[in-house]
Amino acid sequence: MAAATGHPSPPDSSASANRFDEAAHAQMECFLRDFGEMYQEVTRAHHETLFRLALAAEYRDSDTGEHIIRMGFLCEALALAVGRSDRWAAMLRKAAPMHDVGKIGIPDKVLQKPGVLDEQERATMNEHARIGAEILGQSRIPLFRLAAEVALSHHERWDGTGYPSGLKGDTIPLSGRIVAVVDFFDALTMDRCYRKAFSDAQALQMLREQAGRAFDPRIAAAFLDHAPQLIRLRDTINRRKPSFGELVDGPTPAEALAP
């Protein structure tokens, strides 16, 4: 026995190992926490960069950047209305404002022309879809991939006569089909350099007429069925003027409508 021989007992190796494991675990938790915070900051910086690009494009095309804020929240609400998950809808809220980012590459003489575009000018304008997808690039980040998909596909038409690829029906990505409907309604109810805004009733009727032609009939029907709530959400956004932070971090459409 060690006690009987008078020699000291050897160190308890299991206790030392436990202390080492506890210290290593605490250090790893600290590292993961710091890495998570750093990742969130980098991701947020990427979000803000893309948002500022979209805002720059929007200011070149109209007098306000409120359209892209509305696009985000309304697309999220419509995505939920057609049965998409909260997570996917929230990602679309962040991606949808990038839909027209490619307009930053369109000459002012075309972008701000007050009259009808001629054939060559229309071809130039239509390039904004490809330009937007190229700006957003082939990223490994899901949000950026979704934003590029939206930019490229939101002018495709259900009947196959849209651009840039002439996609038809369900071959058009769902994100583009949702954004197309919201963009159509919101753009119609805005004053533009070449026309005054249509009333909500007129815009809804025009959407009804284009269901199954320009737009996925199921998504158009969901918009029409939820029009009172969507219009109320739009009016709330116009009144409260949500910030970039709210666009990225929430609130959800239900929270945005809370008194």
CYANA upper distance limits for C-alpha pairs under 8 A (distance plus 0.5 A):
  1 MET  CA      5 THR  CA      7.04
  2 ALA  CA      6 GLY  CA      7.07
  2 ALA  CA      7 HIS  CA      6.38
  2 ALA  CA      8 PRO  CA      7.44
  2 ALA  CA      9 SER  CA      6.72
  3 ALA  CA      7 HIS  CA      7.17
  3 ALA  CA      8 PRO  CA      7.82
  3 ALA  CA      9 SER  CA      7.91
 12 ASP  CA     16 SER  CA      7.02
 13 SER  CA     17 ALA  CA      6.60
 14 SER  CA     18 ASN  CA      6.60
 15 ALA  CA     19 ARG  CA      6.73
 16 SER  CA     20 PHE  CA      6.66
 17 ALA  CA     21 ASP  CA      6.50
 18 ASN  CA     22 GLU  CA      6.58
 19 ARG  CA     23 ALA  CA      6.69
 20 PHE  CA     24 ALA  CA      6.51
 21 ASP  CA     25 HIS  CA      6.41
 22 GLU  CA     26 ALA  CA      6.61
 23 ALA  CA     27 GLN  CA      6.61
 24 ALA  CA     28 MET  CA      6.54
 25 HIS  CA     29 GLU  CA      6.62
 26 ALA  CA     30 CYS  CA      6.70
 27 GLN  CA     31 PHE  CA      6.64
 28 MET  CA     32 LEU  CA      6.57
 29 GLU  CA     33 ARG  CA      6.56
 30 CYS  CA     34 ASP  CA      6.65
 31 PHE  CA     35 PHE  CA      6.47
 32 LEU  CA     36 GLY  CA      6.42
 33 ARG  CA     37 GLU  CA      6.76
 34 ASP  CA     38 MET  CA      6.63
 35 PHE  CA     39 TYR  CA      6.50
 36 GLY  CA     40 GLN  CA      6.66
 37 GLU  CA     41 GLU  CA      6.78
 38 MET  CA     42 VAL  CA      6.71
 39 TYR  CA     43 THR  CA      6.48
 40 GLN  CA     44 ARG  CA      6.46
 41 GLU  CA     45 ALA  CA      6.59
 42 VAL  CA     46 HIS  CA      6.78
 43 THR  CA     47 HIS  CA      6.72
 44 ARG  CA     48 GLU  CA      6.62
 45 ALA  CA     49 THR  CA      6.63
 46 HIS  CA     50 LEU  CA      6.79
 47 HIS  CA     51 PHE  CA      6.56
 47 HIS  CA     94 LYS  CA      8.40
 47 HIS  CA    248 VAL  CA      8.18
 48 GLU  CA     52 ARG  CA      6.49
 48 GLU  CA    244 PHE  CA      8.35
 49 THR  CA     53 LEU  CA      6.80
 50 LEU  CA     54 ALA  CA      6.72
 50 LEU  CA     98 MET  CA      7.63
 50 LEU  CA    136 LEU  CA      8.48
 51 PHE  CA     55 LEU  CA      6.54
 51 PHE  CA     97 PRO  CA      7.70
 51 PHE  CA     98 MET  CA      7.45
 51 PHE  CA    244 PHE  CA      8.44
 52 ARG  CA     56 ALA  CA      6.54
 53 LEU  CA     57 ALA  CA      6.84
 53 LEU  CA     98 MET  CA      8.49
 53 LEU  CA    101 VAL  CA      6.90
 53 LEU  CA    104 ILE  CA      8.43
 54 ALA  CA     58 GLU  CA      6.64
 54 ALA  CA     68 ILE  CA      8.17
 54 ALA  CA     97 PRO  CA      7.07
 54 ALA  CA     98 MET  CA      5.78
 54 ALA  CA     99 HIS  CA      8.36
 54 ALA  CA    100 ASP  CA      7.34
 54 ALA  CA    101 VAL  CA      5.16
 55 LEU  CA     59 TYR  CA      6.60
 55 LEU  CA     65 GLY  CA      6.33
 55 LEU  CA     68 ILE  CA      7.92
 55 LEU  CA    101 VAL  CA      8.43
 56 ALA  CA     60 ARG  CA      6.98
 56 ALA  CA    104 ILE  CA      7.53
 57 ALA  CA     61 ASP  CA      7.12
 57 ALA  CA    100 ASP  CA      7.52
 57 ALA  CA    101 VAL  CA      6.01
 57 ALA  CA    102 GLY  CA      7.76
 57 ALA  CA    103 LYS  CA      6.00
 57 ALA  CA    104 ILE  CA      5.10
 58 GLU  CA     62 SER  CA      6.60
 58 GLU  CA     64 THR  CA      7.67
 58 GLU  CA     65 GLY  CA      6.25
 58 GLU  CA     67 HIS  CA      8.36
 58 GLU  CA     68 ILE  CA      8.04
 58 GLU  CA    100 ASP  CA      7.98
 58 GLU  CA    101 VAL  CA      8.09
 58 GLU  CA    103 LYS  CA      8.30
 59 TYR  CA     63 ASP  CA      6.38
 59 TYR  CA     64 THR  CA      6.43
 59 TYR  CA     65 GLY  CA      6.53
 60 ARG  CA    104 ILE  CA      7.86
 60 ARG  CA    108 ASP  CA      8.19
 60 ARG  CA    111 LEU  CA      8.24
 60 ARG  CA    112 GLN  CA      8.33
 61 ASP  CA    103 LYS  CA      8.34
 61 ASP  CA    111 LEU  CA      6.84
 61 ASP  CA    112 GLN  CA      6.90
 62 SER  CA    192 ARG  CA      7.45
 62 SER  CA    193 CYS  CA      8.10
 65 GLY  CA     69 ILE  CA      7.73
 66 GLU  CA     70 ARG  CA      6.76
 66 GLU  CA    238 ASN  CA      8.02
 66 GLU  CA    241 LYS  CA      8.02
 67 HIS  CA     71 MET  CA      6.56
 67 HIS  CA    186 ASP  CA      7.88
 67 HIS  CA    187 ALA  CA      8.43
 68 ILE  CA     72 GLY  CA      6.81
 68 ILE  CA     96 ALA  CA      8.10
 68 ILE  CA     97 PRO  CA      5.07
 68 ILE  CA     98 MET  CA      8.16
 69 ILE  CA     73 PHE  CA      7.16
 69 ILE  CA     97 PRO  CA      7.09
 69 ILE  CA    237 ILE  CA      8.41
 69 ILE  CA    242 PRO  CA      7.91
 69 ILE  CA    244 PHE  CA      8.43
 69 ILE  CA    247 LEU  CA      7.35
 70 ARG  CA     74 LEU  CA      6.33
 70 ARG  CA    234 ARG  CA      6.86
 70 ARG  CA    237 ILE  CA      7.11
 71 MET  CA     75 CYS  CA      6.29
 71 MET  CA     93 ARG  CA      8.00
 71 MET  CA     96 ALA  CA      6.62
 71 MET  CA     97 PRO  CA      6.30
 71 MET  CA    179 VAL  CA      8.09
 71 MET  CA    182 VAL  CA      7.22
 71 MET  CA    183 ASP  CA      7.31
 71 MET  CA    186 ASP  CA      8.24
 72 GLY  CA     76 GLU  CA      6.81
 72 GLY  CA     92 LEU  CA      7.52
 72 GLY  CA     93 ARG  CA      4.53
 72 GLY  CA     94 LYS  CA      6.49
 72 GLY  CA     95 ALA  CA      7.75
 72 GLY  CA     96 ALA  CA      5.79
 72 GLY  CA     97 PRO  CA      6.01
 72 GLY  CA    247 LEU  CA      7.47
 73 PHE  CA     77 ALA  CA      6.78
 73 PHE  CA     93 ARG  CA      6.07
 73 PHE  CA    247 LEU  CA      7.84
 73 PHE  CA    252 THR  CA      8.36
 73 PHE  CA    253 PRO  CA      7.07
 74 LEU  CA     78 LEU  CA      6.63
 74 LEU  CA     93 ARG  CA      8.23
 74 LEU  CA    182 VAL  CA      7.28
 74 LEU  CA    230 LEU  CA      7.15
 74 LEU  CA    233 LEU  CA      7.88
 74 LEU  CA    234 ARG  CA      7.69
 74 LEU  CA    253 PRO  CA      8.39
 75 CYS  CA     79 ALA  CA      6.48
 75 CYS  CA     89 ALA  CA      8.07
 75 CYS  CA     92 LEU  CA      7.24
 75 CYS  CA     93 ARG  CA      6.56
 75 CYS  CA     96 ALA  CA      7.39
 75 CYS  CA    178 ILE  CA      7.01
 75 CYS  CA    179 VAL  CA      6.63
 75 CYS  CA    182 VAL  CA      6.86
 76 GLU  CA     80 LEU  CA      6.83
 76 GLU  CA     89 ALA  CA      5.19
 76 GLU  CA     90 ALA  CA      6.42
 76 GLU  CA     92 LEU  CA      6.49
 76 GLU  CA     93 ARG  CA      5.45
 76 GLU  CA    253 PRO  CA      7.97
 77 ALA  CA     81 ALA  CA      6.75
 77 ALA  CA     89 ALA  CA      7.88
 77 ALA  CA    230 LEU  CA      7.90
 77 ALA  CA    253 PRO  CA      6.48
 78 LEU  CA     82 VAL  CA      6.88
 78 LEU  CA    178 ILE  CA      7.57
 78 LEU  CA    219 ILE  CA      8.43
 78 LEU  CA    222 ALA  CA      7.76
 78 LEU  CA    223 PHE  CA      7.05
 79 ALA  CA     83 GLY  CA      7.06
 79 ALA  CA     84 ARG  CA      5.98
 79 ALA  CA     85 SER  CA      8.49
 79 ALA  CA     89 ALA  CA      5.97
 79 ALA  CA     92 LEU  CA      8.49
 79 ALA  CA    178 ILE  CA      7.41
 80 LEU  CA     84 ARG  CA      5.58
 80 LEU  CA     85 SER  CA      7.08
 80 LEU  CA     86 ASP  CA      7.28
 80 LEU  CA     89 ALA  CA      6.71
 81 ALA  CA    222 ALA  CA      6.91
 81 ALA  CA    223 PHE  CA      8.44
 81 ALA  CA    226 HIS  CA      8.20
 82 VAL  CA    219 ILE  CA      7.25
 82 VAL  CA    222 ALA  CA      6.96
 84 ARG  CA     88 TRP  CA      7.00
 84 ARG  CA     89 ALA  CA      6.84
 85 SER  CA     89 ALA  CA      6.58
 86 ASP  CA     90 ALA  CA      6.53
 87 ARG  CA     91 MET  CA      6.82
 88 TRP  CA     92 LEU  CA      6.76
 89 ALA  CA     93 ARG  CA      6.76
 90 ALA  CA     94 LYS  CA      7.25
 90 ALA  CA    250 GLY  CA      8.50
 90 ALA  CA    252 THR  CA      8.42
 91 MET  CA     95 ALA  CA      6.76
 91 MET  CA    143 LEU  CA      6.79
 92 LEU  CA     96 ALA  CA      6.09
 92 LEU  CA    143 LEU  CA      8.44
 92 LEU  CA    146 LEU  CA      7.87
 92 LEU  CA    147 ALA  CA      8.34
 92 LEU  CA    175 SER  CA      7.71
 93 ARG  CA     97 PRO  CA      7.93
 93 ARG  CA    247 LEU  CA      7.68
 93 ARG  CA    248 VAL  CA      8.26
 94 LYS  CA    143 LEU  CA      8.06
 94 LYS  CA    247 LEU  CA      7.18
 94 LYS  CA    248 VAL  CA      6.46
 95 ALA  CA     99 HIS  CA      7.98
 95 ALA  CA    143 LEU  CA      6.91
 95 ALA  CA    144 PHE  CA      7.72
 95 ALA  CA    146 LEU  CA      6.75
 95 ALA  CA    147 ALA  CA      4.92
 95 ALA  CA    150 VAL  CA      7.79
 96 ALA  CA    147 ALA  CA      7.01
 96 ALA  CA    150 VAL  CA      7.12
 96 ALA  CA    179 VAL  CA      7.01
 98 MET  CA    132 GLY  CA      8.36
 98 MET  CA    147 ALA  CA      6.54
 98 MET  CA    148 ALA  CA      8.46
 98 MET  CA    150 VAL  CA      8.07
 98 MET  CA    151 ALA  CA      7.04
 99 HIS  CA    129 ALA  CA      8.43
 99 HIS  CA    132 GLY  CA      7.86
 99 HIS  CA    147 ALA  CA      7.48
 99 HIS  CA    148 ALA  CA      8.46
 99 HIS  CA    150 VAL  CA      6.12
 99 HIS  CA    151 ALA  CA      4.75
 99 HIS  CA    152 LEU  CA      8.36
 99 HIS  CA    154 HIS  CA      7.59
 99 HIS  CA    179 VAL  CA      8.31
100 ASP  CA    128 HIS  CA      7.45
100 ASP  CA    129 ALA  CA      7.59
100 ASP  CA    132 GLY  CA      7.14
100 ASP  CA    151 ALA  CA      6.73
101 VAL  CA    128 HIS  CA      8.08
101 VAL  CA    131 ILE  CA      8.45
101 VAL  CA    132 GLY  CA      5.67
101 VAL  CA    135 ILE  CA      8.41
101 VAL  CA    151 ALA  CA      7.80
102 GLY  CA    106 ILE  CA      7.91
102 GLY  CA    127 GLU  CA      8.28
102 GLY  CA    128 HIS  CA      4.80
102 GLY  CA    129 ALA  CA      6.48
102 GLY  CA    130 ARG  CA      7.64
102 GLY  CA    131 ILE  CA      5.14
102 GLY  CA    132 GLY  CA      4.09
102 GLY  CA    133 ALA  CA      7.85
102 GLY  CA    135 ILE  CA      7.66
102 GLY  CA    151 ALA  CA      8.06
103 LYS  CA    111 LEU  CA      8.11
103 LYS  CA    125 MET  CA      8.23
103 LYS  CA    128 HIS  CA      5.59
103 LYS  CA    131 ILE  CA      8.18
103 LYS  CA    132 GLY  CA      7.85
104 ILE  CA    128 HIS  CA      8.43
105 GLY  CA    128 HIS  CA      7.42
105 GLY  CA    131 ILE  CA      7.41
106 ILE  CA    110 VAL  CA      7.46
106 ILE  CA    111 LEU  CA      6.76
106 ILE  CA    124 THR  CA      7.65
106 ILE  CA    125 MET  CA      6.96
106 ILE  CA    127 GLU  CA      8.42
106 ILE  CA    128 HIS  CA      7.25
107 PRO  CA    111 LEU  CA      6.62
108 ASP  CA    112 GLN  CA      5.92
108 ASP  CA    113 LYS  CA      8.05
109 LYS  CA    113 LYS  CA      6.17
110 VAL  CA    117 LEU  CA      7.90
110 VAL  CA    121 GLU  CA      6.54
110 VAL  CA    124 THR  CA      8.17
110 VAL  CA    125 MET  CA      7.39
111 LEU  CA    125 MET  CA      7.53
112 GLN  CA    193 CYS  CA      7.77
113 LYS  CA    117 LEU  CA      7.90
113 LYS  CA    193 CYS  CA      8.38
113 LYS  CA    194 TYR  CA      8.31
114 PRO  CA    193 CYS  CA      6.08
114 PRO  CA    194 TYR  CA      5.09
115 GLY  CA    194 TYR  CA      6.49
117 LEU  CA    121 GLU  CA      5.94
117 LEU  CA    122 ARG  CA      6.06
118 ASP  CA    122 ARG  CA      6.50
119 GLU  CA    123 ALA  CA      6.78
120 GLN  CA    124 THR  CA      6.79
121 GLU  CA    125 MET  CA      6.64
122 ARG  CA    126 ASN  CA      6.59
123 ALA  CA    127 GLU  CA      7.12
124 THR  CA    128 HIS  CA      8.21
126 ASN  CA    163 TYR  CA      7.64
126 ASN  CA    164 PRO  CA      7.66
127 GLU  CA    131 ILE  CA      6.68
127 GLU  CA    164 PRO  CA      8.02
128 HIS  CA    132 GLY  CA      6.36
129 ALA  CA    133 ALA  CA      6.94
129 ALA  CA    151 ALA  CA      5.93
129 ALA  CA    152 LEU  CA      5.24
129 ALA  CA    153 SER  CA      7.78
129 ALA  CA    154 HIS  CA      8.41
129 ALA  CA    155 HIS  CA      8.06
129 ALA  CA    164 PRO  CA      7.41
130 ARG  CA    134 GLU  CA      6.68
130 ARG  CA    151 ALA  CA      7.92
130 ARG  CA    152 LEU  CA      6.16
130 ARG  CA    164 PRO  CA      7.68
131 ILE  CA    135 ILE  CA      6.63
132 GLY  CA    136 LEU  CA      6.77
132 GLY  CA    148 ALA  CA      7.36
132 GLY  CA    151 ALA  CA      5.99
132 GLY  CA    152 LEU  CA      7.34
133 ALA  CA    137 GLY  CA      6.52
133 ALA  CA    147 ALA  CA      8.34
133 ALA  CA    148 ALA  CA      4.99
133 ALA  CA    149 GLU  CA      7.41
133 ALA  CA    151 ALA  CA      6.02
133 ALA  CA    152 LEU  CA      5.94
134 GLU  CA    138 GLN  CA      8.41
134 GLU  CA    148 ALA  CA      8.08
136 LEU  CA    144 PHE  CA      6.95
136 LEU  CA    145 ARG  CA      8.16
136 LEU  CA    147 ALA  CA      7.56
136 LEU  CA    148 ALA  CA      5.89
137 GLY  CA    144 PHE  CA      8.26
137 GLY  CA    145 ARG  CA      8.17
137 GLY  CA    148 ALA  CA      7.24
138 GLN  CA    144 PHE  CA      8.46
138 GLN  CA    145 ARG  CA      7.09
138 GLN  CA    148 ALA  CA      8.38
139 SER  CA    144 PHE  CA      6.57
139 SER  CA    145 ARG  CA      6.34
140 ARG  CA    144 PHE  CA      8.20
140 ARG  CA    145 ARG  CA      7.62
141 ILE  CA    145 ARG  CA      6.86
142 PRO  CA    146 LEU  CA      6.66
143 LEU  CA    147 ALA  CA      6.68
144 PHE  CA    148 ALA  CA      6.65
145 ARG  CA    149 GLU  CA      6.67
146 LEU  CA    150 VAL  CA      6.66
146 LEU  CA    175 SER  CA      8.08
147 ALA  CA    151 ALA  CA      6.68
148 ALA  CA    152 LEU  CA      6.67
149 GLU  CA    153 SER  CA      6.54
149 GLU  CA    173 PRO  CA      7.92
149 GLU  CA    175 SER  CA      7.87
149 GLU  CA    176 GLY  CA      7.55
150 VAL  CA    154 HIS  CA      6.09
150 VAL  CA    173 PRO  CA      8.48
150 VAL  CA    175 SER  CA      6.38
150 VAL  CA    176 GLY  CA      5.36
150 VAL  CA    179 VAL  CA      7.70
151 ALA  CA    176 GLY  CA      8.17
152 LEU  CA    164 PRO  CA      7.87
152 LEU  CA    176 GLY  CA      8.36
153 SER  CA    163 TYR  CA      8.18
153 SER  CA    164 PRO  CA      8.11
153 SER  CA    172 ILE  CA      7.16
153 SER  CA    173 PRO  CA      7.36
153 SER  CA    176 GLY  CA      5.43
153 SER  CA    177 ARG  CA      8.21
154 HIS  CA    175 SER  CA      8.29
154 HIS  CA    176 GLY  CA      4.66
154 HIS  CA    177 ARG  CA      6.76
154 HIS  CA    179 VAL  CA      6.51
154 HIS  CA    180 ALA  CA      5.48
155 HIS  CA    162 GLY  CA      6.32
155 HIS  CA    163 TYR  CA      6.15
155 HIS  CA    164 PRO  CA      7.92
155 HIS  CA    176 GLY  CA      8.08
155 HIS  CA    180 ALA  CA      7.00
156 GLU  CA    160 GLY  CA      7.47
156 GLU  CA    161 THR  CA      7.63
156 GLU  CA    162 GLY  CA      4.57
156 GLU  CA    163 TYR  CA      5.49
156 GLU  CA    164 PRO  CA      7.42
156 GLU  CA    165 SER  CA      7.76
156 GLU  CA    166 GLY  CA      6.75
156 GLU  CA    167 LEU  CA      6.51
156 GLU  CA    168 LYS  CA      7.95
156 GLU  CA    172 ILE  CA      7.36
156 GLU  CA    176 GLY  CA      8.17
156 GLU  CA    177 ARG  CA      8.42
156 GLU  CA    214 ALA  CA      8.39
157 ARG  CA    161 THR  CA      6.20
157 ARG  CA    162 GLY  CA      4.98
157 ARG  CA    163 TYR  CA      8.05
157 ARG  CA    166 GLY  CA      7.91
157 ARG  CA    167 LEU  CA      7.51
157 ARG  CA    168 LYS  CA      6.93
157 ARG  CA    169 GLY  CA      8.07
157 ARG  CA    172 ILE  CA      8.50
157 ARG  CA    213 ARG  CA      7.45
157 ARG  CA    214 ALA  CA      5.00
157 ARG  CA    215 PHE  CA      6.55
158 TRP  CA    162 GLY  CA      8.36
158 TRP  CA    167 LEU  CA      8.12
158 TRP  CA    168 LYS  CA      5.62
158 TRP  CA    169 GLY  CA      5.11
158 TRP  CA    170 ASP  CA      8.30
158 TRP  CA    172 ILE  CA      8.14
158 TRP  CA    212 GLY  CA      6.84
158 TRP  CA    213 ARG  CA      6.10
158 TRP  CA    214 ALA  CA      5.53
158 TRP  CA    215 PHE  CA      5.60
158 TRP  CA    216 ASP  CA      6.15
159 ASP  CA    168 LYS  CA      6.02
159 ASP  CA    169 GLY  CA      6.99
159 ASP  CA    212 GLY  CA      7.62
159 ASP  CA    213 ARG  CA      5.67
159 ASP  CA    214 ALA  CA      6.72
159 ASP  CA    215 PHE  CA      8.47
160 GLY  CA    166 GLY  CA      5.51
160 GLY  CA    167 LEU  CA      5.65
160 GLY  CA    168 LYS  CA      4.52
160 GLY  CA    169 GLY  CA      7.56
161 THR  CA    166 GLY  CA      6.01
161 THR  CA    167 LEU  CA      8.12
161 THR  CA    168 LYS  CA      8.18
162 GLY  CA    166 GLY  CA      5.62
162 GLY  CA    167 LEU  CA      7.54
162 GLY  CA    214 ALA  CA      8.37
163 TYR  CA    167 LEU  CA      8.11
167 LEU  CA    171 THR  CA      6.52
167 LEU  CA    172 ILE  CA      6.20
168 LYS  CA    172 ILE  CA      6.63
169 GLY  CA    216 ASP  CA      7.45
170 ASP  CA    174 LEU  CA      8.09
172 ILE  CA    176 GLY  CA      7.22
172 ILE  CA    177 ARG  CA      7.21
173 PRO  CA    177 ARG  CA      6.97
174 LEU  CA    178 ILE  CA      6.72
175 SER  CA    179 VAL  CA      6.68
176 GLY  CA    180 ALA  CA      6.41
177 ARG  CA    181 VAL  CA      7.10
177 ARG  CA    215 PHE  CA      7.30
177 ARG  CA    216 ASP  CA      6.98
177 ARG  CA    219 ILE  CA      8.00
178 ILE  CA    182 VAL  CA      7.02
178 ILE  CA    219 ILE  CA      7.12
179 VAL  CA    183 ASP  CA      6.32
180 ALA  CA    184 PHE  CA      6.53
180 ALA  CA    215 PHE  CA      7.82
181 VAL  CA    185 PHE  CA      6.93
181 VAL  CA    207 LEU  CA      8.25
181 VAL  CA    215 PHE  CA      7.13
181 VAL  CA    219 ILE  CA      7.98
181 VAL  CA    220 ALA  CA      7.03
181 VAL  CA    223 PHE  CA      8.34
182 VAL  CA    186 ASP  CA      6.51
183 ASP  CA    187 ALA  CA      6.23
184 PHE  CA    188 LEU  CA      6.64
184 PHE  CA    207 LEU  CA      8.22
185 PHE  CA    189 THR  CA      6.92
185 PHE  CA    203 ALA  CA      6.39
185 PHE  CA    204 LEU  CA      7.66
185 PHE  CA    207 LEU  CA      7.67
186 ASP  CA    190 MET  CA      7.02
188 LEU  CA    197 ALA  CA      6.46
188 LEU  CA    198 PHE  CA      6.18
188 LEU  CA    203 ALA  CA      6.65
189 THR  CA    197 ALA  CA      5.18
189 THR  CA    198 PHE  CA      5.48
189 THR  CA    199 SER  CA      6.64
189 THR  CA    200 ASP  CA      6.96
189 THR  CA    203 ALA  CA      7.35
190 MET  CA    196 LYS  CA      7.73
190 MET  CA    197 ALA  CA      5.21
190 MET  CA    198 PHE  CA      7.82
191 ASP  CA    195 ARG  CA      6.85
191 ASP  CA    196 LYS  CA      5.12
191 ASP  CA    197 ALA  CA      4.90
192 ARG  CA    196 LYS  CA      6.58
192 ARG  CA    197 ALA  CA      7.55
198 PHE  CA    202 GLN  CA      6.55
198 PHE  CA    203 ALA  CA      6.69
199 SER  CA    203 ALA  CA      6.71
200 ASP  CA    204 LEU  CA      6.60
201 ALA  CA    205 GLN  CA      6.72
202 GLN  CA    206 MET  CA      6.73
203 ALA  CA    207 LEU  CA      6.67
204 LEU  CA    208 ARG  CA      6.64
204 LEU  CA    224 LEU  CA      7.45
205 GLN  CA    209 GLU  CA      6.77
206 MET  CA    210 GLN  CA      6.82
207 LEU  CA    211 ALA  CA      6.77
207 LEU  CA    220 ALA  CA      7.43
208 ARG  CA    220 ALA  CA      7.60
208 ARG  CA    221 ALA  CA      8.28
208 ARG  CA    224 LEU  CA      8.10
210 GLN  CA    214 ALA  CA      5.84
210 GLN  CA    215 PHE  CA      6.71
211 ALA  CA    215 PHE  CA      5.48
211 ALA  CA    216 ASP  CA      6.72
211 ALA  CA    217 PRO  CA      5.17
211 ALA  CA    220 ALA  CA      6.33
211 ALA  CA    221 ALA  CA      8.18
212 GLY  CA    216 ASP  CA      6.12
212 GLY  CA    217 PRO  CA      5.25
215 PHE  CA    219 ILE  CA      7.95
215 PHE  CA    220 ALA  CA      6.96
216 ASP  CA    220 ALA  CA      6.65
217 PRO  CA    221 ALA  CA      6.43
218 ARG  CA    222 ALA  CA      6.74
219 ILE  CA    223 PHE  CA      6.79
220 ALA  CA    224 LEU  CA      6.74
221 ALA  CA    225 ASP  CA      6.46
222 ALA  CA    226 HIS  CA      6.59
223 PHE  CA    227 ALA  CA      6.10
223 PHE  CA    230 LEU  CA      8.17
226 HIS  CA    230 LEU  CA      6.63
227 ALA  CA    231 ILE  CA      6.35
228 PRO  CA    232 ARG  CA      6.58
229 GLN  CA    233 LEU  CA      6.63
230 LEU  CA    234 ARG  CA      6.64
231 ILE  CA    235 ASP  CA      6.64
232 ARG  CA    236 THR  CA      6.65
232 ARG  CA    257 LEU  CA      8.03
233 LEU  CA    237 ILE  CA      6.72
233 LEU  CA    253 PRO  CA      7.61
233 LEU  CA    256 ALA  CA      7.60
233 LEU  CA    257 LEU  CA      6.56
234 ARG  CA    238 ASN  CA      6.73
235 ASP  CA    239 ARG  CA      6.62
236 THR  CA    240 ARG  CA      6.44
236 THR  CA    241 LYS  CA      8.47
236 THR  CA    256 ALA  CA      7.76
236 THR  CA    257 LEU  CA      7.15
237 ILE  CA    241 LYS  CA      5.77
237 ILE  CA    242 PRO  CA      6.79
237 ILE  CA    256 ALA  CA      8.33
242 PRO  CA    246 GLU  CA      6.45
242 PRO  CA    247 LEU  CA      7.52
243 SER  CA    247 LEU  CA      6.98
244 PHE  CA    248 VAL  CA      6.86
245 GLY  CA    249 ASP  CA      6.39
245 GLY  CA    250 GLY  CA      8.22
246 GLU  CA    250 GLY  CA      5.35
246 GLU  CA    251 PRO  CA      6.62
247 LEU  CA    251 PRO  CA      7.99
251 PRO  CA    255 GLU  CA      6.13
251 PRO  CA    256 ALA  CA      6.34
252 THR  CA    256 ALA  CA      6.62
253 PRO  CA    257 LEU  CA      6.87
254 ALA  CA    258 ALA  CA      7.10
